[in-house]
C-alpha cells in the first residue's frame, strides 16, 4: 500500500473541496481525486448558476473576490405578474469559487490529483478500504467519500446511490451582455435574482435571470422530464429550443449578446435521497442529492453536507478509529436535521408547484403580494400553515389530480 491517507474524496466540486478543506484543517491526511485536468479547471463542471445568500457566504468565509454581483432582491415572475421580496444575495463566479476552495484545501494540507477519474471502491470483507482510479491505480484510506455528483461511481457500486431517471432535472444557461434588466414591461431585475414560473418557456420547471452587474446577466432554464413536463411541452422542442424561444420572445433580450465560452449545462436529481453511507463510506453533495427542490440552490446544501461528513469522519478517526456503518450513520441523521430538514414537505411543494397551470402562477403572485411579508420565507422553510394560506377551494381539482398521479407513480 504505497498510497495511504486518512480520507480519500472523489470529486473537487463545492462539496468535495469543502470537505477536504475542513478535514485538512483538522490535520488529517486528505486526498482529492478530480476527473478534470487542472489546466482550465473547472471547464467541464462549471455548470452552476451560483446564486447564493449571506448565510452561506458567512458560514464558509467565502471572499468577495469570487462574487460577480451582490443582489438586493428576489423576483418571482408568472406569465402576467410578479412579486418582489427584499433579500440580499450574491451571484458567484462559479469557476473562481471552485478554484478558491481548492486553494483553501491545499493551504490546509490537502493533496489534489487532477485528471484522475475514480472508477470503483476497493473493498475487503465488505468494508470500503480505498478507491481504484485511472484504470488500475489504487489509493487506500480509512474513510472514502463520494462527491462526484450524479455520476456517483462509488456510491452506485456500493448500493448507496438511488438516483431515479424520472426525477432528473436538466438545465442550460448562458451569460449575456446587453440585457435590459429594467424593462418597463417587467419587474426591475437590477441587482436581483429572478425566477419565472411559465410553462410556455419552461414546461414543468422554471427559467431565471440573475443580474451580474451593469447590462450583464446569467439567463437559463431547467425542467424535470416527468408527467408535468410532458403535459405542457411543445412537440419536438428540447431544452436549447426553449431557451432560444424565450430569448426571441422576451424584449429584455432584444439587444443581448452571448458571452463567448460562457455556456453552462448541468443536471441534478429532485428527489429524496436513499441511503447516504455504509462502512467507511459517505456520499455528499449532488451524489445523494442535496439540491434545493424548490429553487435549485445547491451550493449551500452541498457544502453543509460536506461539513456534516467532515464532522462524522473526524469523530470516527479520533482516538480508537471506528469507521463502522454505525458510526457513519450519524452523517445521515445530521443530513436530515441540519442539511435538508423537512425534505418530504418541500418535495411535495415542488411537485405541486410544477403541476399548477400558468393562470395559477398569476394568482400565486397576487396571493404573495397580499400575504404577510414573511409568508414566502415560511413556505420556503416547509411551514405547512403558511402553505395553507396560499391554497384556495378552486385548487381542489389540481390537488386531486396531483394525488392521483402520485399514487400511480
N, C-alpha and C positions, 0 to 999 in steps of 0.2 A: 504494500500500500504506500506508494511514493507520494500520493496526493491525499492529505488528510486535513479536514477542517472541523471546526465545531458545527458550523451551519453552512449548507450549500443552498443557494437560492437560484432558481431558474427564472430568468426574466428581469430586465432592468427598467421596467415601466415605473410609474409612481409608487405602486405597492411594493414591488421587489426592491427598488432602490431605497425607499424609506425604511423598509425592514432591515436592509443591510446597514443603513445609516445608524439606526437605533442599536442594533446588536454590536456593531463595531465600536460604538461609543462606550459600550459596556465591556470592552476589551476581549470580545470573542473573536476567534479567527473565522472570518466570513469570506466566502467566495460567491461571486455572482456570475452566472453563465448567461450571456446575451447572444441571441441569434444574429443580430445585425453586426456588420463591421463597425469599428469605432470611427473610421473616416466618414464623416457625414451623418453620424448618429444624431438624432433618430430620423432617418429618411423614410423608412418603410412604416414605422409605427408612430409617425407624427399625425395622429388621427383625431385628437380631441378638440372640441370647441373651446375647452379650457376656461369656461366661466365658473367662478367660484365666489366665496363670500368671506368676510373678515374672520369668521371663526376658524376657517381652515388656514388662512394666512398667519394668524396669531398662534394657533396650536402647533404649527410646524416651522415657525420662524422663517417663512418664505420672504425673500427680499423683494423690495420694489423693483429691482433691476429686471426681473423676469415678467413684469406686468406691462401689457400693451396699453391698457386703459383702465382707470378706476371709474366704475359706473355708480350712478346715484339712484336709479330706479329699475324696477322690473315692470315690463309692459306685457299684458296679455291681450292678444287680439283675437277676435272672431271675424267672420266674413263682413259684418257690418257695424261692429262696435269694438270698444277696447276698455281696459281697466289698467290704471297706473297705480303702483304702490311704491312708496319711498323705501328703498332697500339698498344700502351700499353693497357694492360687489367689485369684482376685478376680473378682467379678461386677460388670461396669461398668454405669453408667447410659449406655447407648449414645448417646442423643441428646446428652447433655452431653459425652461423649467426642468425638463428631464436631465439636461446636461448639468445643471446646478446640483440636482440630487446626487448624480454620480460623483461629482467633485466633492460633495459633502461626505459621502460614504468613504471615498478614498482618503480624504483628510483624516477621517476617524480610524483608518486602518484596514478597510475592506479591500479585497482584491477583486478586480474585474477581468474576465476573459471574454472579449468580444469575438464575433464570428465563431461562436461556439453554441451549436444547437443541441439542447438537451433532448434526448430521444426516449429514454425509459428509465425507471428506477432500478437500482440494484437491490435485491432482497436476499436475505439469509434467514431461513426458518421463519418466513412470513414477516420479518422485520425489515423495514427500509434502512439500508446502510449506506447508500450512495446514489450516484447518478451516472448513467452512461451518456456520452455526448460525442458528436462528430464521429460517428461510426463506432469505433472500438475504444475510444478514450474513456477512462473511468476516474471518478473522484469520489472520495468517501467522507462521510460526516455523521455526527450523532443525530442531527436534525436536518431534514430536507424540506424545502418549501417550494411549492409550485406557484409562480406569479406570472405565468405565460399568457394569461387571458383565455379566451375561448378555445384556443388550440389545446391547452391542458394535457400535454402528452403524459406527464407523470400521474396526474390525478385520474385520468381516464384509465390508465393501465392498472391503477390500484383500486378501481371501482369507487372512487370518491366523487368524481365529477358526474353529473347527470343533466347535462345541458340539452334542452329539448329544441328540436328544429323549429317547431311551431311557435316558439317563444323568442325567436331570434329577431332582433331589430337591426336593420341596416340603415346606414346614413351616409350622406355625401355633403361636403361643404367646400366652398371656395372663399378666398379672400379677395375683396374688391376695393378699388378706389373710384371716386366719382359717384358715391352713393348719397342720395338726398335723404338724410336721416330725420329731417324736419319738414317733410312734405305736408302741405296744408290739408290733404285728404286723409291723413292718418295721424296717429298719436306721435308726439315728439319722442323720437328714439335716440336723441343725442344723449351720450353718456348713459345708455340704457342697455339692458339685455331683454330683448323682445322675443316672446314665444307666440306663435299664431296657430290656433286651432281652426282648421279649414280643410275639409275632406277633398275639396276641389284641388288643393295644392299638395296635400299630404294625406292620402286616404288611410285612415286607421293610425294616424300619427300626428306630427306637428312639424312646423317649419320655424326658422329663427333668423333673427338679425341681431348680432352682437356688435355694438358700436365700438370700434377700436381707435377712435380719435380722428379729428378733422372730417374728411369725407370718406374714411375707410371703414370697412365692416367685414365681419365673418357672416356669411349667408349660407344656409343649408337647410336640409330637411331629413327626416327619418320616419320610418314606419315599420310595424311588425307585419309580416306576410301571413296574417291569420284571417279568420272569417270576416272580421270588421274591415280589413283592407280589401278583401275580395268584394264586399258589398258595395264599396264606394269607388273602387278602382276604375280607371278608364282602360278599355281594351287595348292591349299592345304597348302600354306605356311602362317603362322601367323607371327606376329612381332618378336617373340622369334626365329623363324626359320630363319628369315632374319639376325638377329644379329649373330646367330651361323654360318650361311653361310659366313658372312663377316669375322668372326674370323678365320674360317678354310681356307679361300682362300687368306687372306692378310698376307704376310710374316712378317709384323711388329708385328704380334701377335703369331708367331710360338712358342715362349717361355713364352707367357703371362699366368699369373695365376690369377684367380679371387680372390679378397679380400673378406673374409668372412663378411657377413651381410652388403655388400656394393652394393646392388641392388636397383635401383630406377625405379619406374613406375609412369607415370602421363598422364594426358590428358588436353587439352586446346582447345578452340574454335577459329578458324581463321576466323573471320567474323566481320562485322561492328556491333557495339553494338546497341541495341534498346534504349528504354527509360532508363535513369540512376537514376531516382528519382521519388518521389511522396511526398505528405505531410509528413514532419518529417522523411523522409527516403532517404538514398542514397545507391547505390551499388558500390563497389570499387574492384580493383584487377581483378582477373580472373572471378569474378562473372559477369562482364559486356560484354566482356572480354577485357583485356589490353595487352596481349602478343604481342610482335613484330611479324607482319605477315611474314616478310621475313626470319629472322634468329632465331626466337623463344626466344629471350631475354625478359624475363618477369619481373624480379625483379625491374628494374629501373622504368618501366612504372607503375607497380603496386604500388610502393612507391610514385611515383608522383601523382597517382590518390588519394592515401591516404592523401597526403599533401593538395591537392586541396579540398578534402572533409572536412578536418580539418579546413581549412580556411573558408569554407562556414558555417560550424557548428559554428565556433567562431563568425562570423558575425551575424548569426541567434540568438545566445544566448546572445549577448551583448546588454545591455540596456533593452528596452522593447522587450521581447522574441517574435520572429516571425519565426516559423518553417514551414510556409506555402509552398506549392508547388512553388509559385512564388519566394520565397527565395531560395529554393533548386535548382531551375532551373539554378542558377548561376554556380553550380557544373558542369552541362552538358556543359555549354559554356566554362568553364575552361578545361574540359576534351578534347574538340575538338580543343582548341587553344594551350594548354600547355602540355597536357599528350600525345596525339596522333594526331598531326596535319597531314594533307594530308593523312588521313586514307584510303580514297577511292582509291587514286592513288597507294598507297603501296599495297593494297589488289589486285588490278588489276595486278600489277607487280608480286605479289606472285603467283597468279593463272596462269599467262602466263609462269612464270619460271618453274613451276612444270609440265606444259603441254609439254615443249620442250623435244625433244628426246636426247639421250646421245651424239650423234655427235654434236648437237648444243651446248651442255655444253663444249665440247672441243674447239669449235670456240669462245665461250664466254671467255674462259681463254686467248686465243690468242688476242682477242679484248681488254681485260683489260690490258694485257701486253703492247700493243701498244698505249693505251689511255693515256691521261693526268693523273698524279698521283692522282688527286682529283676526278676522274670520279666515282669511286666506292662509295665514300662518298656522292657525289651529287645524285647518283642513290638511295642510301640508304635513303636519305632525301626526296625522291619523286620528284626530279627535272626532269621534262619531257624532257627538252633539252638534258640532259645527257643521258636519256634513249634512245632518238633517235639516239645518236652516236653509240649505240650498236645494232641497228636494221638494217638488210640488206634486199635487194629486195628478196632474197631467203627465207625470213621469211614470205612472204605474205601468202602461203598456211597454215602455222601454225597459223597466225593471223586470217585468215578466219575461220579455224576450231574452234579456240578458241571463236570467236564471235558467231558462230552458237550454240555452246554448252551453252554459257552464255544466249543467247536468249531463249534457250529451258529449262533453269534451273528453 
